[in-house]
Amino acid sequence: MKNNANMKKTRIIIRHISNAIPAGKLAVITGDSLDGASFTFRRLHSDRDSVLEAIKSGASGSALFGTDENGVTVETVKVSDGHVATVITPDGDFSGWSVTAERDGEVSVPYLFNIPVISWLQNDSVCAGEGIRIFGQCFAAPDRFAEVGVCEDGVHGYGRMLSEGHGVSVFLRDSAGTVHELAVTEASCYEIRAAVPALAAEGVCTLYVMNESSGAIAELETEVHPAGYFECAKKKDKLFNVVEYGAVGIIQRSFDYARDITYENLPDSAPGFQRALDAAGANGGGTVFVPNGRYHFYGPIFIPRGVRLAGEDPNRVWLELPLGMGPIDGWGDWKQGSAINVFIVGEGDFEIENLNIMSVYSPVVIGAPVNEGCRAKLGDDKFNHTPCYENLLDQTKDANNVIIRNCHIYQSPTYIEHRKADRTEPFFTSEYENARRGAQPVTNYGAIVNVWTAIAIKGTNITVENNVIEGGGDCLCIMGAQNCLIRNNIMVGGDMAGCMSFFSTSYNPDNSWRRQCRNIILEGNEFSIQSKTSRAIFWIMEEHANYYMAHNVIKPLYWHCDSEGFCFHIWSNHMLAPTKSFDGRRITFDMDGVYKQYGNAWGLMKDGKFIPGVFGRGCIYITGGTGIGTRIPIVSNDEDSVTMAYEPDCELDETSVVCLSDFKKFENTYIVENEVGALGRGIYYWGGTYSNVVDGNELCDNGGILMEDLSGCGDTWQSAGELFGQILNNRVYRGRAFYSNSSTIGVLGGTTHDTSVSVIIRGNVAEDDTTYVALPRRKYEDGSFSYRGIVFEDNLSRNSEYGTELGSGVSVVIRGAKYDNVKTEIADEGADLTVLDR
């Protein structure tokens, strides 16, 4: 259904306004019946002392702040299809606003914007006496940052942490009714770090967040746990020395080397380690202590729950698996090494710290939980056609609460580096001989189709910090990841992989689990690749939410394949589905139209009907017409309809454009203050985003920052556009992407109408043939837009052939653009374009 079809009078609604917008800048308002409407902004006001007293008295919501009676009618720059308006916000100081739209005497319900919004908490809760991290938008207001963009000390945005002058306050009402003010140590626009008082009562609590500029207060109900609630190991003061249980470690000497004394015949330390680990487990927890030295292993070890495995000195403790490279440079052989599928095994609730682990032949170095009855073995066709951790982990369980800290984990890129000349199975398969595959000279079957992983875990509450990890494939894979902290690691990825992968479902046909990956912190890491057969540094596919990615450095990659940096890669279905009727929570689809467009879409339809239950955890997104901007999860579906979790805020009609998704889009991701070096796409949303921010990143020698609509890449990927995105204060220079792609900042792609809504691109610097883009693949042919509410504001183009590239079917505003040595400032194929120079 097209947006221009039989428009009827609809209740005037404001459904979304971009957040946070500096004073005097452009805002995009999304809603219904906005054509011809005037927009009135009324300032919100509050002060810290009054808010604190009101909270103590039991007040909440609108009782915590006030709204000015008199408002300001702002200038409307553009309205697209009566649903997306671009306005100029009031000048002066930054403020929170109550906004109403008025048309023909009808006034909308007020919409509050430029106010704090809490999206999520680390661990979804707080612990008494410990720190808390809060993520969302509009915490430290934009005017609190002295400068953004290209600064003397690098590129920064509103994600720079402020230790003072942030204007943020946090209060907590505990289960006893006591109100505590939390000491805020740092804050940015997107994050708050604060300390929870030790005296906070356990149980259900309410958090309140305010800043000195916005007026309104954000509230979130959560829970207070006792201190140490999320600790993985117990009774850590009790030591179990592995040497006392039979492990043998040696300190290497040059004297031994000069006298041809080797360590080939060191006894297997696995039994001694296991006895110590079992003793700690029987104790209900403890620290299994590893004195300095080198230890050899011919088998795996298992860490019981509540146990910490820790070395004496992180620089002097080495756990070594068979290397198979000769009596001086290594020990053991490849058969002994390959027999250890997973070296360190656990079921959750364990810690590993201060160890060096050297592995050559084990597909997984640390894995939890492990499938002991795995039928697929190294070298089997089934094993090699599915990443190894998909076979080796027990995907019917979770291994929750794991900490891996201050370790050096070396998993050799086995097939390429050590067995490249070995003609023996499982390292060589003639079917995949190099000449037939066209691969590089040293690769063969395993290196092409099998992804090894240094750390593979299926579970939640996982911490991986302060490690050096050199992966034979991926450095880290977490399946069903929730509440995970990946911090201050050096990761070097290996063959046919990258550094990290997070998956929300299984890619092994023997398993069918599914869980949204969410609440993920990736910060302070350094990423690189040691293989020429790599795909990306960071790779996730479908149904992820609440990612905070900050202060990471991606070093230059070898050029091969896509060579992507941070890649959000959809592999799910976002169908532009023709509708038949709407009834409250129920949407019935025109199945003849669906079948005509998609046929019996694999996994979704059979005999022209939906497979019952296939959309049961998906989502409805309204991307055009009445209800635009609506996002409602699906709870069930039958052969021709879906049932949403709740009713929309309006009556949907024939103008409503429905995106039917079996997996949710990428939602609430914050990519801030990162450095991305030479590779293909730098920061890349490969289809399907909702409410994401890319702010203050520096990218060099790559393809820049792109939110791409993948319509056309898959038959059922026809509505994989961007909703409510912001690309702010970034710099991309020395533009160069992989293959025939360009270096860009913006949105691109799409072969159908109504896919992308409200994307603000502001304060960026694009240099050296990096262009700003709003460029669908589809041409404007039937009176409907592909993109609406696209804003380019205060951007600089320098040293480029083209400044901004626009396609037809795009409603866009350009304001305050600056050009330096640019031949063609705006290359326009017929966009609905408004240019403002103020």
N, C-alpha and C positions, 0 to 999 in steps of 0.2 A: 504494500500500500504506500502511496506517495503522500508526502506532506501536503501537497496542494490539492488533494482530492476532497471536494465537498466539505470545506471547513465549516464547522458550526460553532455557535457561541459556547465558550467553555469558561468555567470559573477561573478568574485571574489568580495565578499562583506563582510565587517565587520558590523554586525548589533548590537552587544552589547558587552561591556566589563564591568566586575564587577567594582563597584565604592564604596568607595575609597580603593585603595590597597597601603599599606605601601611599601616603597622602598625595593626592593630585594625580595618581596614576590610573590606568585603565583597569576596570573590573568587568568581568563577564557574568551576566545574570542569566540563568537558565530557568525556564518555567513555561507557563501556559498563558495565552491571551495577552502577550506583552506588546503586540503591535499597537502603536499609538498610545501606549501607556506613559505616564510620567512617573519618575522615581524620586521618592523623598527619603532623605537620610536624616535620622535623628540620632544625636550623639548619646552614647551610653556613658555613665559615670559611676564611680565608686571610689572608696579609699580603703587602704589596708585596715586601719583601726576599726572603721565602721563594719567592714566585712567580718572581721574577727569577732566582734561583739554580736553581730547578727547570727553567725554560725553557733556561737555559744548559747544563744537564746533558742536555737532550734530551727532557725530560718533556712531556707534553701531556694534554689531556682531564682525566679525573677525578684524575690524579696531581698536578694543580696546586692542588687544594683538598681540604679535609676535610669530613666530615659528622658531626655529633654522634650518638652512639649512642642517647641518650635523646631522645624526641620529645614533642610536645604534641598531644593529641587535641583538635581544634577543634570548636566548636559548628556543627552543620549546621542551617541555617535552613529550607531547602526543597530538595526533590528533585523534578524534573519528569520523568515517564515513565521513571525509572530511568537517565536519560542526562545530565541537567544539574542540578548541585548548587550551591547558594549557601551559602557558609560564612563565618564570621567569623574572620579571620586573627588570629594572636597579637598581643597588645598589646606595648608596649615599643619597642625600637629597630627601625628598618627592617632587614630581613635577607633574604638569599636562603634558599630552603627546598628541601629534598628532601621531596616529598609522596608518600605511599602511601595507597591505599584498601584496606580490608580488609572482607571479607564472607564469612561461613560458612567461616572458616579460610583463604580464598584471599586473597593479597596481590598487589596490582598491582606492576608494574615502577615504580620511583621516577620521578617527574616533577619536574624542576627548574624553579622559577619565581622571579620577582623577581631575575633574573640578567641581565647584559648580553646583548643579541642584536644581532648585526651584520646588517642587512638589505642594505646596499649601500654602495659607495664612489663618490665623485665620479670619473668617468672609469674606473671599474672597476679602477683600478690606482693606483700611486704613482710619483712621480718623485723621484729623489735630489736633495736640496738644496732641495726645494720643499714647499709645504704640502699637507696631506692633510685631507680631510673625510670623516668616517665617520658613517653614518646608521643608526638602529635604535631600540632601546628600552632603558630602564633603564641609561643611562650614568651621569649624575649622579642619584643616588637621590633620591626625593621628599623625604626629610627634609633634604636640602641646601638647600632653598628656604625662606627665612625666612617668606615669605607668598605665597599664591597666591589667585587670584580677583580681586576688586575691591581694588586697592591704592591708595596715595596717588598714585602716578605712572601710574595706568591699570589695565588688566586684564592679568593675567599668569598663566601656568601653569607647567608643568614644561618648557616650551620656552624660558624665559628663559635666555640664555647667561650663565654664571658664569665670570668670569676667575680667581677664586680660591675656595677652599673647596669645589670640586666633587668632590674625592676620586677623580678618574679618573686612571688610568695606562694608557699604551699602550707596548707593546714590539713590536719587529720582528726576526725572525730572517731574515737575508738568505741568498742562494744560497751564500755562502761559509761559512755556519754561524755568523756573528757575530751576537750579539744586541745590539740598540740600544734604549735607552730614548728615546722621542720626547718632546719638550717639548710638553706640552698647553697651548695658549694660552687656549682657551675650551671649555666643555662645558655641555650641557643634558642633560635626560633622553633626548633624541632625536638629538643631534648632538655630535660631537667635532671640534675643529680642532687640528691638531698639526703639528709641523715634522719632516720626514724628514731625517736626517743626509745631508750631501753624500757621505759615505764609504760609504753603503749600497751593497752590491754589486748589480749588475744581475742580473735573472733572477727565478726563482720565489722568493717569500718567504712568510712566515706572519706575520700580525698577531695580537696578543693584546690584549684590552681587559679591564680589571678596574676595579671601584670598591671603595672601602674597606668597603662594607656588604654586598655581595651574596655574597661568598665565591667563587662559580664565575667562571670566566674564559671570555670569548667568543674564538673563534679563526676566522680566515679566511685561506685561501690566496689569494694574488694575485701580482702581478708588479711588480718595480721597473724603471722605465725611466730613461734618462739625463735630466738636466735639459734642459728645452726640448723634450721629446719631443712635446708637444701644441701647440707653436707652429705657427701657420698660415703665416706669411710667413718667407722666408729672406733672408739677406744684406741686412737692413734698413738697414745703414749706407750702402749705395750709393744715391745719390739720382738720380732722373730727373725734371727740372723740366719740367712740361707746357708752359710758355711757350717753352722752348728747342725744343720739338717742334712749335710752331705754334699752340698754344692762345692765345686772346685773352681777358684779363680786364680789367675796368675797375673803378675806384673811383668810386662815384656822388658827385655834388656838387650842392648846392642851386643853385649858379650855373647849372648845366645846366638844371635844372628851370625856373628863372626865365626862361631864354632859349629855352624850348620845344625844347631839345635832348633827344632821346629816345635810348634804346638799342635801338630797333627793328631796326636794321640791323647789329648786332654779328655778326661771322662765326660760323659754326658751330665750336664748340670740340671737337666729338666727334672729328674726324680727328686733331687735335693730341694730345688725351688718348690716343687709341688708339695713336698712334705711340710715345708714352712708355711706355704699358703693354706694348706688344709688345717694346720694347727691354729693359724690366725682365724680361719673361718669357724672352727670349733669354739674358739674363744668369744665369738660374737663380734669379731673385728680386731683390728690391730694393724701395725706397720710391719710388713715383711721387708727387712733391711738387707740391702745388698752392698757389702764392702767393696772398696775399690778393686778393680781387676777386670780381666777378660774371662768370660764364661762361654763355653760351647754348649749348643743344644742340638739334639737329634730328634726332638719331639716337642709338641706343644705344651703349654702350661695353662692352667685354669685358675682365675681369680675368683674366690668366693665373695659373696655379698658382704659389704662392710669392711673390706680389706683394702689397704693402701700398699702398693708395691713401690718402693723408693730406693734410689741409689744413694750411696754415701756422698759422692761428689759428682755432679752432672758432667764433669769433664774427664772422669777417670773410671767410670763404670761402663763396660761394654758387654752386651748380650749378643752373641754371634751365632748365626745359623750357617749350615754348610755353604761354602763358597764355591768349591769344586774347580779351582783354577790352578792347582799345583801345590806342592808341599811347602813352598816358601811364601807365595802370594795368597794362598788360601788353604782350605782343608775340606775334607769330605768330597762328595761328588753330587752331580745334579739329581740323581735318583734319591739320595738321602734328603736333599733340600726340597725336592718336589713332593716328598711324602708329608711335609708339614704344610697343609693347605692354609691353616690359620695358626699363627704362632701364639699370641696371647689371646685367650678366650675368656669371655665373661658373660654374665647374665644381667648385669646392671649393679648399681650401688658399689662402685669401686673407683679407686684412684691409681694412676700411674704417674710417677714423678722422678725426675733426675736420672734418666737412663739414656744410654746410647744403644740403639738396636740396629744391627746390620743384617739385612736379609737379601738374598739374591733370587731364590726360587719360590718363595711363598707368595701366592696370589694376594693374600691379605696378611698384614703384619699384626694388627690389632683388630679383632672382630667380635661383635656381640649383637644379639645372641647367635650362636652357631648351630647350623643344621647338621647334627651328628650323623643323621641317616641320609645325607646327600647322595643321590645315585649318580649324579653327573660328576665326573672326575676330570682333572687336568688332561687335555688331549682329546676328550670326547667331543663329538660334534656339538652335542647339546650344550656342553659347558662353554665351548668357544663362541657359540652364537649368542650367548647372553652374558653380560658383564659378570665377572666371577663372583662378586659379592651377592648377585641375585641368586646364585646357586648355593653359596656357602652359608649365608645367613638364614636363620630360622625366621621366616616372615610371618609365622603365626603368633609370634611373641614380640615383646619389646624389651630392650635393655635400657632402662631409664636411669638417670642419675650417674653420670660418668664424668670424671675429670682426667684429662691427660695434659700434664703441665711440665714444662722445662725439660723436654726430651729432645734428642736428635734421632729421628727415625729415618733410616736409609733403606729404601726398597729399590734395588737396582732395576733399571729398565732392562729386565732380564733378556728377553728374546733378542732385542736389537744389539745389545752390547756384549753379551757373554756367549750366546749360542748361535751367533749368526752363521757359523760354518758347520754347525752340527746337523747332520742329515738324519738324525735319529728322532723318532716320535718321542714326546709330543711337540718337539720344537720345529719340525719341518713337515709340511704337507705338500706333496707335488702338485695337487690341484691348484694351489695358490702360489705356484712358483712366480718369482718376481717378474719374469718376462711377460707372463700372461696378465698379471695384475697391473703392470705399469707402475709398481711401487718403487720406492728408492732401494738401492742395491742391498741393504742389509736387513730388510724386513721380510717377514714371512707370515704364515697363517695367524699365529697367536698375536703378533704385533698389530695385525690388521683388524681383527674382529674381536679381540678379547681385551677388556679393560681391567687392569690390575689396580689395586687400591691399598695404600698404606694403612689407612684407618677406615673401617666400614662399620657403621652402627645403625641399627633400626631402633629408634627410641627418642625420648624427650629429656629435657634438662641435661644437655651435653655441653661441657666446657672443654675447649681445646685452646690452650694459651701458652705463649712464650716457648714455642717449640720450633725446631728446624725439621721440616718434613720433606724428604726427597722421594717422590712417588715413582713406582714403576709404571703406573698409569695415573689415576687421580691420587692426590695426596689425602683427600678426605671425602667420604661420601656418607651422608646421613639421610636415612629414609624415614619419612613421616616426622621430620624434624620439627620440634616445637620447643620454645624457650631455650635456645642455644646461644652460647657465647663463643665466638671464634675470634681471638684477640692476640695481637702482637706475635704472630707466627711468621716465619720465613718458609714459604712453600715453593718447591720446584717440581712442576708436574712432568710426567713422563709420556709414554707412548699412547697415541690415539686417544688422548684424554685432555686433562687440564689440571687445575689445582683442586677445584671443589665441585661437587654435584649434590644437589638436594632433590629428592624425589618424593612426590605425594602419592604415588601408586607404584605397583610392581610392574616391571617390564619382563618378568618371567611368567610365561603362560600358566605355570603351575600354581600361581598365587593371585589373589584378587583383592588384597587389602587396599584401603584408600584412606588417607588422612591429610588434611590441609597442612602444609608446612607454614608455620607462622611464628612470630616473635623471635626473629633471628637478628643477632648483632654480629656484624663483621667489621672489625675496626683495627687499625694500626698494623695491618698485615702487609708483608711484601711478597709479591707473587712473580714467578717467572717460569719458564719452560726449558727443559733440557733436551727435548726431542724435536725434530723437524716434523713429526707426524702428530701435531697437536690440534685441538679444536678450539678451546676457549679456556680462559682463566676460571671463569665462574659460569656454571651452566645449570639452569633449572627449567623444568617444564611443568606448566599447568598448576593452577590452584595454590598460589602462594600469597601470603599477606603479611604485612607488618615486618618489613625488612629495614634495618638501619645499617647502612654501609658507609663508613666514614674513615677518613685519614688512611686509606690504603694506598699502596704504591704498586702499580703494575709495570714491571720492567719490560723492555722490548722482547718480542717473541720472534722465534724463527718463522719465516713466512711460508705457510702451507695451509691449504684449506681455508676456512673462514678466519681463523686466528682472531677470535673475538675476545674482548675484555670481559666486562660484565654483560652477560647475555641472559635476558629473560625470554625464554623460547616457548611459545605455545605449542602444544601437540594435542590440542583438544578442539572441540567443535563449537563454533559461534555462528549459528545459522540465522540468516535473515529469513524468518519464517512467516509466510502469509497466514493471516488469522481469519477466523470465521465468526467468532463471537467472544464477548467478555461478560463474565458474570461473577462479580465480587472477586474472590481469590482464584477463580478458574478462568483459564484462557483455552478456548477451543480453536484448533488450527484447521485451515483448509488443506486437508491431506492430499487432495488431488493436486493442488498447487505446490505443496511440499514435495510430492513425488515427482512432479514435472521438473522441478528445479534440481532435486538432489538424487532422484532414483531411490533405490533401497540402500541408503547410506550405510556403509559398513559399521556394524556394531550399534546402530541407532534405529534402523527400520527393518521390517520384514513384511513382505507382501503389501507394500505401500502404507504400512501403519508403523507408528512408534512401538518399539519394544517396551512393554510396561516396566517401569522402574529405572529405565536407563538415564532419565533426567532427574532422578529423585534427590540428588544432592547438588544439582546444578543451580542456575540462576537465570532470572529474567532481567534484561537491561532494555529500557525503552530509549532508543537512540534518535527518535524523531517523532514529530507530531505531539498529540496530547499525551501528557505523562513523561515527556522527554526528561532524561536524567534519572528516572526511577531505576532503582536496583532492589530486587526482592528475591531472596533465595527460593528455590523450588523444594517442596517437601515430597511430592509424588507426581507420577504421570501414568496415564493409561494410553490406549492406542491412538487417541487423537487430541489429548488435552493435557495440561499441566495444572497442578494446584500450588499456588504460591503460599509462602509462610504467613502472609497477612495481605489485606486489601491495599491497593494503591491509594494515594491521597486524592485521586480524581477518578472519574468514570472514563476508562479508556474507550476509544472509538475507532472508526475506520481510518483515521489519520495516524494512529499510533503505530510506530515502526518497532517491531519486537525482535530483539536479538535473543535467541534461545541457545543457552550454553549448557553443556553437560558438565563442564568444570568452570569454576569462577575465574574471572580475569586476575591479572596481577594487581593486587590492591594495597594501598598504603605503603609504598616503598619510598625510602628516603636515601638518595645517593648524594652524599655531601662531602666536599673537601678531599677528594681523591685525586691522585695523579696517575694518568694512563699514558704509557709509552707506545712505541712503534708496534703496530699490529693491524688487524683489519678494522672491524667496527669497534669503536671504543666503549661507549655505553649504549647498549642496544636492547630496546624492547621489541622483540620479534613478534608483535601482535598481541592485542588484547590487554589494555591497561585501564585502571580505574583509580583516580586520586593518587597520583604519584608525583614526586618532586625530585628534580636533578639540579643541585645548587652548589656553586662554588668549586667546580672541578676544573682541573687543568689537563688538557689532552694534546698530545704532540705526535705527529707522524702516524695518524690513524684516521679512521672514518668518522670521528666526531660522535655526536649525540643524536640518536634517532629513535623516534617512536614510529614504528612501521606497521601499517595495516596490511595483513597478509592475505587479503582477499585475492583469490586466484591461485594461491599456492596449494590449496586443498579444496575439494568440492564443497565441503561443509565449513570452510573457514571464511564465510562470506560477510561476516560482520565483526571483524577482529580489530576494530579501531580503538581510539584513545578517548577516554572520558575524563575531563577535569585534571589535565596534566599541567605541570609548571616546569619550565626549563629556565633557570635563573643564574646570572652572574658567573657563567662559565667562560673559559677561553679554549678555543681549538685553533691550533696553528700547525704549519707544515702539513696541510691537509693531504691525506693519501689513504685510500681504502683498498680493500682487496678486489681483485678481478676488475670488473667494469664499474664498480660502485664509486660514488663520489664521497667527498667529505662534507658532512652536513651538520646543521643544528636545526631540528624541527620535526615535522611529521610528513610521512610519505606513504604512498601505496593505497590500495583499495580499488576494487572494480565494481562496487555497488554504491548505492546512495545511503546517506544517513549512517555513517560509521563513527565519526569523530566529532566531539563537542567540547568546546571550552578548553583550549590549550594556550597558555600564556608563555611567551618566549621573551624574556626581558633582561636587559643589562648584560648581554653576552658580548664576547669579542670573537669574531670569525676571521681568520687570516689565511693567506696563502692558498687561495682557491678552495676555501671552505665556504659554503653558501648556506644561507637560511632558506628553508624549504617548507612549503605547504602544497604538496604536489600529489594528488591522486593519480592512479593509473587510468581511472575512468574519466571520460570526458562528460561535460555538462550537456546532456542531451534531452532529458525528459522533464525539465523544470524542477528537479530536486537537487539539493546540495549533497556533496560527500562530506565536507567539513564545514562546521559553523562555529563561530566564536573563536577564531584563531586571531591572536594578538601578537604582533612584533613591536616591542617598545624599547626605546633607548638602547638599541643594539648598534655595535660598530662593525663595519665590514672594511677590511684592509687588505690591499695587495692581492686582489682577486679579479678574475675575468668577470664574474657575476656576483652581485650582492645578495639578492633574494630571488628565488625561483617560485613562481606561483602557477597552479593549474586551474583549469575551469572547474566549476562546481565547488568552489571554495569561497566562503564569506570571511573576509579578513580585514583587519585594520593594521596599518603600519604607522607608528608614531615615533617621532624623535630619532629617526634613523640617521646614522652618520656613516659617511663613505670616505675612504682614503685610498687613492690609487685603485679605483674600481672602474672597469670599463663600462659595464652595463649594470646600473644600480638595481633595477627591478626588471626581471624577465617574466612577463605576464602572458599566460596563454588564455586569458579570459576570465580571471577571477572577479568576484564581486568585491572590489577593492576600494577602501577608503584610506587616503593618506593624510596624516596630520603632522605638521612640523613643529607643533608646540609641545 
